[in-house]
Amino acid sequence: MSAPESLLIDVGNTFIKWSRHTPAAPGSEAPATQTGGGRMLIEEISGLADDFRGHAAPRLVVVSNVAGTRVRNPLLRALEVWPVYVNAGGPIHWIASREEQCGVRNGYRNPAQLGTDRWAALIGARALVPQDPVLVVVCGTATTIDLLSPEGHFLGGNILPGMGLMLRSLHTNTAALPDADGEYLNHPTQTVDAITSGCQHAQAGTIERLFRRHRAEYGDLRCLISGGAGKTVAPRLSIPYRYHDNLVLEGLHRISLTL
């Protein structure tokens, strides 16, 4: 079996996700092929080496890490299943948000302060929708809603608590609201369903409000939804959207092609 061309790793606040890609044949116009991947809770990162073991060492590892040093060192230890990565000697690229990369210009006052997950997601969105304005929505621990112009200029964005944080905050900061899974209903008649339905409406309502506001400037605005909670929130939207499983990994793949 040929070695993966790249190993892409998205370290978020709650989960770590990864995918492996093999290069296209020389001279082929076909894209790289995803050959596998997975995800786990950050607290379970000690088991990551078990997934890596048995696969050939990748040519390159590209990482977005927003969880800080508490995850960086365990991740390096997991990569040591391949001798070339012992003592971090192998080709590991920890991405940083830049002023410009892969056709995206960073509109943050301090470009380096933009989270690398948001930066990678913007690059992924630009690759998927290269000519239209895009509202890039990633529903994770936090929900981020970022605007990308037709020219690839990141114009700014918004951050709000994600679905999980909203649900837990109601349980943690009230005396009687339950910490239990509810169901989305048009007319909830029990508390757990009222909480779940209300939080989903809050997420969808924010996305729709920003979409309509930005569409006043960009009439052909598109909406891309991603992230673990994206599949839950997206069906509540009354605006057209496209769902992508992981825009961060998509962006890391695009970055890996330039390295």
Residue frames as qw, qx, qy, qz and C-alpha x, y, z in Angstrom:
[[0.000, 0.889, 0.458, 0.000, 0.00, 0.00, 0.00],
 [0.394, 0.521, -0.041, 0.756, 1.35, 3.43, -0.90],
 [0.311, -0.298, -0.492, 0.756, 2.07, 5.86, 1.90],
 [0.062, 0.878, 0.467, -0.087, -0.48, 8.60, 2.56],
 [0.408, 0.586, 0.051, 0.699, 0.56, 11.88, 1.03],
 [0.044, -0.426, 0.308, -0.849, -0.58, 13.82, 4.07],
 [0.364, -0.467, -0.771, 0.237, -2.14, 13.42, 7.50],
 [0.112, -0.515, -0.079, -0.846, -4.47, 16.27, 8.39],
 [0.399, -0.368, -0.737, 0.403, -5.36, 16.88, 12.05],
 [0.212, -0.619, -0.149, -0.741, -7.99, 19.26, 13.40],
 [0.380, -0.229, -0.708, 0.549, -7.60, 19.73, 17.17],
 [0.241, -0.657, -0.292, -0.652, -10.70, 21.52, 18.45],
 [0.279, -0.501, 0.436, -0.694, -11.90, 22.40, 21.92],
 [0.797, -0.171, 0.373, -0.443, -13.72, 19.11, 22.42],
 [0.944, 0.191, 0.267, 0.027, -12.73, 16.69, 19.66],
 [0.159, -0.577, 0.623, 0.505, -9.65, 15.83, 17.64],
 [0.811, 0.477, 0.278, -0.195, -10.41, 14.86, 14.03],
 [0.229, -0.545, 0.642, 0.488, -8.07, 13.59, 11.33],
 [0.843, 0.477, 0.173, -0.177, -8.00, 12.33, 7.76],
 [0.512, -0.361, 0.602, 0.495, -5.40, 10.76, 5.49],
 [0.609, 0.718, 0.013, -0.337, -4.96, 11.54, 1.80],
 [0.710, -0.078, 0.515, 0.474, -3.02, 9.80, -0.97],
 [0.060, 0.545, -0.299, -0.781, -1.71, 11.79, -3.93],
 [0.780, 0.537, 0.112, -0.301, -3.14, 11.49, -7.40],
 [0.847, 0.082, 0.332, 0.406, -1.08, 9.58, -9.95],
 [0.276, -0.457, 0.280, 0.798, 1.63, 11.65, -11.67],
 [0.011, 0.007, -0.584, -0.812, 0.14, 13.61, -14.55],
 [0.118, -0.541, -0.825, -0.113, -3.41, 12.96, -13.41],
 [0.137, -0.413, -0.041, -0.899, -5.90, 15.80, -12.97],
 [0.635, -0.515, -0.555, -0.155, -7.78, 13.84, -10.31],
 [0.300, -0.777, 0.288, -0.473, -7.75, 15.21, -6.75],
 [0.078, 0.323, -0.874, 0.355, -6.02, 13.51, -3.86],
 [0.669, -0.292, -0.593, -0.340, -8.03, 10.63, -2.40],
 [0.451, -0.531, 0.465, -0.547, -9.06, 10.43, 1.24],
 [0.579, 0.152, -0.801, -0.029, -8.05, 7.00, 2.52],
 [0.579, -0.414, -0.673, 0.200, -9.30, 7.13, 6.09],
 [0.031, -0.482, 0.236, -0.843, -9.71, 9.17, 9.21],
 [0.498, -0.468, -0.719, 0.127, -11.53, 9.40, 12.49],
 [0.155, -0.653, 0.137, -0.728, -12.31, 11.46, 15.56],
 [0.611, -0.350, -0.651, 0.283, -12.20, 11.15, 19.32],
 [0.362, -0.919, -0.135, -0.076, -12.66, 13.24, 22.43],
 [0.249, 0.769, -0.455, 0.373, -9.54, 15.16, 23.40],
 [0.590, -0.550, 0.490, -0.330, -9.60, 13.35, 26.75],
 [0.949, 0.033, 0.314, -0.017, -9.06, 10.11, 24.82],
 [0.429, 0.823, -0.357, -0.103, -6.03, 11.32, 22.86],
 [0.384, -0.536, 0.752, 0.001, -3.79, 8.75, 24.52],
 [0.733, 0.175, 0.657, -0.024, -5.47, 6.18, 22.25],
 [0.487, 0.783, -0.120, -0.368, -4.68, 8.08, 19.05],
 [0.056, -0.570, 0.784, 0.239, -1.49, 6.10, 18.45],
 [0.544, 0.100, 0.830, -0.076, -3.60, 2.97, 18.06],
 [0.605, 0.710, 0.279, -0.229, -5.28, 4.49, 15.00],
 [0.245, 0.842, -0.424, -0.225, -1.99, 5.62, 13.49],
 [0.392, -0.409, 0.819, 0.089, -0.20, 2.31, 14.14],
 [0.630, 0.263, 0.727, 0.074, -0.29, 0.02, 11.13],
 [0.488, 0.852, 0.189, 0.000, -0.33, 2.86, 8.60],
 [0.695, 0.249, 0.024, 0.674, 2.71, 4.04, 6.70],
 [0.291, -0.546, -0.161, 0.769, 4.33, 7.27, 7.88],
 [0.390, 0.859, 0.332, -0.006, 2.86, 10.24, 5.97],
 [0.561, 0.421, 0.051, 0.711, 5.00, 12.55, 3.90],
 [0.023, 0.335, -0.151, 0.930, 3.60, 15.49, 5.82],
 [0.243, -0.576, -0.737, 0.255, 1.44, 16.17, 8.89],
 [0.011, -0.398, -0.105, -0.911, -0.62, 19.40, 8.85],
 [0.324, -0.459, -0.745, 0.360, -2.24, 20.45, 12.13],
 [0.198, -0.603, -0.057, -0.771, -4.69, 23.10, 13.28],
 [0.506, -0.297, -0.704, 0.400, -4.61, 23.22, 17.08],
 [0.201, -0.656, -0.043, -0.726, -6.83, 25.56, 19.10],
 [0.794, -0.537, -0.271, -0.085, -6.51, 23.55, 22.33],
 [0.180, -0.881, 0.396, -0.187, -2.99, 24.70, 23.23],
 [0.188, 0.551, -0.802, 0.133, -0.05, 22.81, 24.70],
 [0.616, -0.175, 0.645, -0.418, -2.20, 20.39, 26.70],
 [0.885, 0.348, 0.260, -0.169, -2.88, 18.59, 23.42],
 [0.437, 0.786, -0.429, -0.083, 0.29, 19.38, 21.49],
 [0.135, -0.549, 0.816, -0.118, 2.56, 17.11, 23.54],
 [0.681, 0.056, 0.697, -0.218, 0.21, 14.07, 23.59],
 [0.736, 0.640, 0.056, -0.215, -0.24, 14.49, 19.84],
 [0.256, 0.743, -0.617, -0.033, 3.52, 14.49, 19.31],
 [0.403, -0.319, 0.841, -0.171, 3.76, 11.29, 21.35],
 [0.785, 0.339, 0.450, -0.258, 1.07, 9.66, 19.18],
 [0.596, 0.751, -0.237, -0.153, 3.06, 10.53, 16.05],
 [0.154, -0.653, 0.742, -0.007, 6.06, 8.71, 17.48],
 [0.867, 0.097, 0.474, -0.117, 4.57, 5.43, 16.26],
 [0.750, 0.624, 0.014, 0.220, 6.50, 6.37, 13.13],
 [0.739, -0.301, -0.029, 0.602, 10.28, 6.56, 13.77],
 [0.376, 0.430, 0.180, 0.801, 10.68, 9.62, 11.57],
 [0.259, -0.763, -0.180, -0.564, 8.50, 11.59, 14.00],
 [0.731, -0.452, -0.354, 0.369, 10.39, 10.61, 17.16],
 [0.397, -0.464, -0.110, 0.784, 11.40, 13.81, 19.00],
 [0.327, 0.841, 0.245, -0.356, 9.29, 15.77, 16.49],
 [0.335, -0.431, 0.548, 0.634, 11.91, 15.23, 13.83],
 [0.385, 0.382, 0.761, 0.356, 9.43, 14.52, 11.07],
 [0.039, 0.206, 0.305, 0.929, 7.72, 17.03, 8.77],
 [0.110, -0.654, -0.709, 0.239, 4.99, 18.56, 10.98],
 [0.088, 0.324, 0.176, 0.926, 3.37, 21.83, 9.90],
 [0.103, -0.587, -0.649, 0.473, 1.41, 23.63, 12.64],
 [0.217, 0.619, 0.407, 0.635, -0.63, 26.16, 10.72],
 [0.163, -0.454, -0.330, 0.811, -0.93, 29.79, 11.77],
 [0.316, 0.834, 0.450, -0.053, -3.41, 32.36, 10.51],
 [0.483, -0.076, 0.265, 0.831, -1.73, 34.59, 7.95],
 [0.192, 0.500, 0.001, -0.844, -2.49, 37.81, 6.11],
 [0.693, 0.443, -0.228, -0.522, -3.07, 35.80, 2.92],
 [0.264, -0.268, 0.923, 0.080, -3.00, 32.13, 1.97],
 [0.234, 0.236, 0.926, 0.179, -4.58, 29.84, -0.63],
 [0.016, -0.449, -0.551, -0.703, -6.60, 32.68, -2.16],
 [0.395, -0.787, -0.473, -0.034, -7.98, 34.03, 1.13],
 [0.232, 0.472, -0.258, 0.811, -7.06, 37.45, 2.57],
 [0.446, -0.449, -0.675, 0.380, -7.39, 37.89, 6.31],
 [0.045, -0.720, -0.192, -0.665, -9.40, 40.94, 7.38],
 [0.640, -0.646, -0.346, 0.232, -8.69, 40.65, 11.12],
 [0.063, -0.977, 0.178, -0.099, -7.01, 43.70, 12.67],
 [0.235, -0.609, 0.758, 0.021, -4.31, 41.32, 13.88],
 [0.755, 0.240, -0.478, -0.380, -4.41, 38.40, 11.43],
 [0.348, 0.247, -0.868, 0.254, -2.49, 36.11, 13.79],
 [0.314, -0.068, 0.629, -0.708, -5.29, 36.35, 16.38],
 [0.766, 0.112, -0.211, -0.597, -7.81, 34.61, 14.15],
 [0.749, -0.239, 0.597, -0.156, -8.27, 31.01, 15.30],
 [0.026, -0.366, 0.815, 0.448, -6.51, 28.53, 13.04],
 [0.327, 0.329, 0.885, -0.037, -9.70, 26.48, 12.80],
 [0.349, 0.791, 0.301, -0.403, -11.60, 29.46, 11.41],
 [0.079, 0.694, -0.493, -0.519, -8.72, 30.25, 9.04],
 [0.180, -0.119, 0.935, 0.280, -8.62, 26.70, 7.71],
 [0.360, 0.536, 0.739, -0.193, -12.41, 26.63, 7.35],
 [0.282, 0.810, 0.000, -0.514, -12.30, 29.82, 5.30],
 [0.021, 0.505, -0.735, -0.452, -9.64, 28.33, 3.03],
 [0.270, 0.153, 0.948, 0.065, -11.73, 25.20, 2.65],
 [0.360, 0.699, 0.500, -0.364, -14.83, 27.24, 1.81],
 [0.183, 0.749, -0.304, -0.560, -12.91, 29.30, -0.75],
 [0.095, -0.269, 0.888, 0.362, -11.74, 26.12, -2.48],
 [0.264, 0.371, 0.889, -0.048, -15.28, 24.72, -2.62],
 [0.238, 0.867, 0.436, -0.029, -16.95, 28.01, -3.67],
 [0.601, -0.122, 0.129, 0.779, -14.19, 29.91, -5.48],
 [0.166, 0.312, 0.327, 0.877, -16.14, 32.80, -7.00],
 [0.354, -0.686, -0.442, -0.457, -19.20, 33.56, -4.87],
 [0.201, -0.519, 0.459, -0.692, -19.57, 35.29, -1.49],
 [0.658, -0.181, -0.731, -0.005, -19.95, 32.72, 1.28],
 [0.518, -0.621, 0.291, -0.511, -21.25, 32.72, 4.83],
 [0.567, 0.233, -0.772, 0.169, -19.00, 30.12, 6.47],
 [0.652, -0.512, 0.174, -0.532, -20.70, 28.53, 9.50],
 [0.510, 0.187, -0.815, 0.202, -18.93, 26.00, 11.72],
 [0.684, -0.526, -0.016, -0.504, -21.05, 24.54, 14.53],
 [0.629, 0.136, -0.685, 0.340, -18.74, 23.12, 17.17],
 [0.413, -0.401, -0.576, 0.581, -18.08, 23.88, 20.84],
 [0.096, 0.568, 0.119, -0.808, -18.59, 27.44, 19.65],
 [0.558, 0.629, 0.516, 0.165, -20.51, 28.42, 16.54],
 [0.236, -0.465, 0.237, 0.820, -18.56, 30.70, 14.22],
 [0.489, 0.728, 0.480, 0.021, -20.20, 32.62, 11.38],
 [0.346, -0.502, 0.304, 0.732, -17.71, 34.26, 9.00],
 [0.551, 0.774, 0.202, -0.237, -18.19, 36.24, 5.80],
 [0.534, -0.211, 0.542, 0.614, -16.00, 35.67, 2.74],
 [0.358, 0.677, -0.051, -0.641, -16.26, 38.07, -0.21],
 [0.866, 0.484, 0.107, -0.063, -16.31, 36.96, -3.87],
 [0.417, 0.777, -0.434, 0.184, -12.66, 38.02, -4.06],
 [0.811, -0.058, -0.505, 0.290, -11.71, 35.79, -1.14],
 [0.078, 0.454, -0.394, 0.795, -11.46, 38.57, 1.46],
 [0.431, -0.455, -0.738, 0.249, -12.46, 37.51, 4.98],
 [0.059, -0.630, -0.125, -0.764, -14.52, 40.49, 6.09],
 [0.226, -0.320, 0.568, -0.724, -15.10, 39.48, 9.71],
 [0.544, -0.212, -0.779, -0.228, -17.34, 37.19, 11.68],
 [0.557, -0.511, 0.187, -0.627, -19.28, 36.36, 14.81],
 [0.366, 0.100, -0.897, 0.225, -18.88, 33.79, 17.59],
 [0.629, -0.394, 0.110, -0.661, -21.60, 32.45, 19.88],
 [0.458, -0.281, 0.808, -0.241, -21.87, 29.46, 22.23],
 [0.322, 0.100, -0.839, -0.427, -22.45, 26.21, 20.40],
 [0.702, -0.318, -0.422, -0.477, -25.40, 23.89, 20.94],
 [0.721, -0.189, -0.601, 0.289, -23.67, 21.91, 23.67],
 [0.252, 0.045, -0.384, 0.887, -22.63, 25.00, 25.61],
 [0.400, -0.285, -0.123, -0.863, -26.13, 26.45, 25.39],
 [0.769, -0.306, -0.501, -0.255, -27.69, 23.27, 26.70],
 [0.656, -0.148, -0.550, 0.495, -25.19, 22.85, 29.54],
 [0.090, 0.211, -0.238, 0.944, -25.40, 26.49, 30.61],
 [0.567, -0.388, -0.212, -0.695, -29.15, 26.18, 31.21],
 [0.834, -0.304, -0.460, 0.023, -28.63, 23.13, 33.38],
 [0.599, 0.007, -0.411, 0.687, -25.60, 24.51, 35.23],
 [0.096, 0.120, -0.182, 0.971, -26.93, 27.99, 35.92],
 [0.563, -0.338, -0.170, -0.735, -30.51, 27.22, 36.87],
 [0.408, -0.319, 0.701, -0.491, -31.93, 25.41, 39.85],
 [0.698, 0.127, 0.603, -0.365, -34.36, 23.02, 38.22],
 [0.679, 0.565, -0.257, -0.392, -33.76, 22.69, 34.47],
 [0.926, -0.154, 0.343, 0.041, -32.75, 19.10, 33.66],
 [0.009, 0.627, -0.688, -0.365, -29.54, 17.86, 32.05],
 [0.631, 0.162, 0.758, -0.025, -31.15, 15.40, 29.68],
 [0.123, -0.024, 0.666, 0.736, -31.49, 14.89, 25.95],
 [0.452, 0.507, 0.418, -0.603, -34.59, 16.44, 24.47],
 [0.460, 0.346, 0.703, 0.418, -36.17, 16.36, 21.04],
 [0.055, 0.143, -0.179, -0.972, -36.81, 19.22, 18.63],
 [0.139, 0.563, 0.814, 0.014, -40.56, 19.80, 18.31],
 [0.044, 0.507, 0.307, 0.804, -42.62, 22.58, 16.79],
 [0.490, -0.626, -0.022, -0.607, -44.69, 22.75, 19.97],
 [0.399, 0.165, -0.811, 0.395, -42.69, 21.33, 22.91],
 [0.631, -0.564, -0.189, -0.498, -44.81, 20.20, 25.84],
 [0.837, -0.485, -0.122, 0.222, -42.08, 19.06, 28.23],
 [0.244, -0.915, 0.210, 0.243, -39.04, 20.89, 29.55],
 [0.602, -0.305, 0.571, 0.467, -36.29, 18.81, 27.96],
 [0.492, 0.503, 0.573, 0.421, -37.85, 19.28, 24.52],
 [0.035, 0.982, 0.185, -0.006, -38.39, 22.99, 25.16],
 [0.418, -0.740, 0.353, 0.392, -34.68, 23.42, 25.95],
 [0.568, -0.024, 0.651, 0.504, -33.48, 21.51, 22.89],
 [0.355, 0.715, 0.527, 0.290, -35.94, 23.25, 20.56],
 [0.097, -0.982, -0.070, 0.144, -35.12, 26.70, 21.95],
 [0.458, -0.600, 0.452, 0.476, -31.36, 26.23, 21.57],
 [0.520, 0.215, 0.660, 0.497, -31.74, 24.99, 18.00],
 [0.202, 0.885, 0.392, 0.147, -33.93, 27.99, 17.19],
 [0.282, -0.893, 0.132, 0.324, -31.29, 30.30, 18.71],
 [0.515, -0.286, 0.586, 0.556, -28.56, 28.83, 16.52],
 [0.402, 0.467, 0.661, 0.429, -30.64, 28.87, 13.35],
 [0.041, 0.942, 0.330, -0.050, -32.02, 32.33, 14.03],
 [0.324, -0.764, 0.268, 0.490, -28.55, 33.85, 14.39],
 [0.460, -0.053, 0.677, 0.572, -27.35, 32.23, 11.17],
 [0.276, 0.668, 0.630, 0.284, -30.45, 33.38, 9.27],
 [0.099, -0.946, -0.160, 0.263, -30.22, 36.94, 10.63],
 [0.329, -0.621, 0.433, 0.564, -26.60, 37.31, 9.54],
 [0.444, 0.197, 0.735, 0.473, -27.28, 35.65, 6.19],
 [0.204, 0.818, 0.519, 0.140, -30.10, 38.09, 5.39],
 [0.197, -0.905, 0.045, 0.375, -28.07, 41.07, 6.60],
 [0.362, -0.450, 0.575, 0.579, -25.08, 40.18, 4.41],
 [0.434, 0.392, 0.732, 0.349, -27.26, 39.23, 1.45],
 [0.150, 0.926, 0.259, -0.231, -28.38, 42.86, 1.30],
 [0.082, -0.797, 0.431, 0.415, -24.80, 43.59, 0.17],
 [0.004, 0.312, -0.880, -0.359, -24.12, 40.33, -1.68],
 [0.724, 0.133, 0.025, -0.676, -27.27, 39.20, -3.42],
 [0.823, 0.238, -0.491, -0.160, -25.74, 35.89, -4.53],
 [0.251, -0.566, 0.687, -0.381, -24.53, 34.96, -1.04],
 [0.761, -0.003, -0.637, -0.117, -24.04, 31.24, -0.39],
 [0.568, -0.602, 0.391, -0.403, -24.12, 29.49, 2.99],
 [0.650, 0.233, -0.717, 0.100, -21.78, 26.63, 3.93],
 [0.693, -0.570, 0.207, -0.391, -22.52, 24.73, 7.17],
 [0.655, 0.278, -0.673, 0.205, -20.01, 22.44, 8.88],
 [0.141, -0.428, 0.635, -0.628, -19.09, 21.09, 12.31],
 [0.089, -0.066, -0.976, 0.188, -20.34, 18.37, 14.62],
 [0.225, 0.471, 0.635, -0.569, -23.59, 20.15, 15.48],
 [0.186, 0.286, -0.384, -0.858, -24.11, 21.33, 11.92],
 [0.228, -0.166, -0.888, -0.363, -26.26, 18.32, 11.03],
 [0.128, -0.530, -0.752, 0.371, -28.58, 19.20, 13.92],
 [0.021, 0.574, 0.158, -0.803, -28.82, 22.93, 13.23],
 [0.007, -0.146, 0.594, 0.791, -28.98, 22.88, 9.42],
 [0.063, -0.425, -0.856, -0.288, -32.47, 21.32, 9.12],
 [0.101, -0.714, -0.525, 0.452, -33.87, 24.21, 11.17],
 [0.144, -0.356, 0.218, 0.897, -32.71, 26.80, 8.62],
 [0.498, 0.694, 0.472, -0.219, -35.14, 28.50, 6.28],
 [0.214, 0.823, -0.357, -0.387, -32.33, 29.69, 3.99],
 [0.908, 0.368, -0.200, 0.023, -30.56, 27.68, 1.27],
 [0.373, -0.741, 0.558, 0.002, -27.36, 26.03, 2.48],
 [0.794, 0.340, -0.504, 0.007, -24.79, 23.40, 1.62],
 [0.748, -0.605, 0.258, -0.089, -23.46, 21.03, 4.27],
 [0.601, 0.530, -0.569, 0.186, -19.81, 19.92, 4.41],
 [0.845, -0.371, -0.370, 0.104, -18.68, 17.41, 7.01],
 [0.623, -0.601, -0.020, 0.501, -15.43, 19.20, 7.99],
 [0.386, 0.906, 0.011, 0.176, -14.39, 22.48, 6.41],
 [0.360, -0.826, 0.426, 0.081, -11.33, 22.66, 8.67],
 [0.715, -0.161, 0.623, 0.274, -9.90, 19.41, 7.28],
 [0.613, 0.683, 0.338, 0.206, -10.80, 20.59, 3.78],
 [0.084, 0.979, -0.172, 0.067, -8.77, 23.73, 4.37],
 [0.551, -0.604, 0.553, 0.159, -5.85, 21.78, 5.83],
 [0.780, 0.237, 0.516, 0.263, -5.84, 19.64, 2.70],
 [0.440, 0.866, 0.123, 0.205, -5.66, 22.74, 0.51],
 [0.223, -0.902, 0.370, 0.007, -2.80, 24.09, 2.62],
 [0.755, -0.302, 0.548, 0.195, -0.97, 20.77, 2.41],
 [0.743, 0.531, 0.325, 0.244, -0.93, 21.03, -1.39],
 [0.237, 0.937, -0.129, 0.224, 1.20, 24.19, -1.11],
 [0.518, -0.744, 0.422, -0.015, 3.81, 22.71, 1.24]]
